[in-house]
């Protein structure tokens, strides 16, 4: 099967071989609708270096609800969540950048349903949070139970949100954006994040780290983000890599199991 590495279509094996050549030993393939979630599971079945996350993206929830298709989509996500190679539920959360106020109620409903799926399936929760930090935190604090691991995917918050994550033990996953010169809020958050709560990601094919900003992103680009993170935190790159590997396994488990 094929995988989009940047804007180029390659096989899953070739994409992971390229990543492996620069020291990236595994990746979480994230689904954001039924089709891409099913594909993520298939990719994880095909290559032991790939694990899957499944979900309905918050921007899609209102559109599905308008077609009376949201419940069926959530049912399929719950079915996929039972697969042993699925280790997380998400991207789910709130996005106020593309969805207006009329769709926010449905987004919140979908978010809460995903949290429930994650809890009952025993999987991590991956949060998409865009222009909605306060409401995302409100949902997390208001539900009756959260999964053991909660991850702010593509962390976009500031130091204040990082302090909340530190307090509650929520993970902060940094993408290439943290290396951008104008990403002062994310850099401030990175500086104070507890080391055992830091993760790294690509969000490919977007958010390519400096100095390749604007070009297609791919798994093999992760080292650029990691080097920036190590320099910003004033730690050795190898030390940070060991911490990231430990944190990743804590959240998602081992890739070959």
Secondary structure as GFF3:
##gff-version 3
##sequence-region A 1 257
A	DSSP	beta_strand	2	5	.	.	.	ID=ss1
A	DSSP	beta_strand	8	11	.	.	.	ID=ss2
A	DSSP	alpha_helix	12	20	.	.	.	ID=ss3
A	DSSP	beta_strand	27	30	.	.	.	ID=ss4
A	DSSP	alpha_helix	34	46	.	.	.	ID=ss5
A	DSSP	beta_strand	50	54	.	.	.	ID=ss6
A	DSSP	alpha_helix	58	66	.	.	.	ID=ss7
A	DSSP	alpha_helix	70	81	.	.	.	ID=ss8
A	DSSP	beta_strand	86	95	.	.	.	ID=ss9
A	DSSP	three_ten_helix	101	103	.	.	.	ID=ss10
A	DSSP	alpha_helix	104	121	.	.	.	ID=ss11
A	DSSP	beta_strand	124	130	.	.	.	ID=ss12
A	DSSP	alpha_helix	133	142	.	.	.	ID=ss13
A	DSSP	beta_strand	150	152	.	.	.	ID=ss14
A	DSSP	alpha_helix	159	168	.	.	.	ID=ss15
A	DSSP	beta_strand	171	174	.	.	.	ID=ss16
A	DSSP	three_ten_helix	176	179	.	.	.	ID=ss17
A	DSSP	alpha_helix	184	192	.	.	.	ID=ss18
A	DSSP	three_ten_helix	195	197	.	.	.	ID=ss19
A	DSSP	beta_strand	198	200	.	.	.	ID=ss20
A	DSSP	three_ten_helix	219	221	.	.	.	ID=ss21
A	DSSP	alpha_helix	222	233	.	.	.	ID=ss22
A	DSSP	alpha_helix	237	252	.	.	.	ID=ss23
###
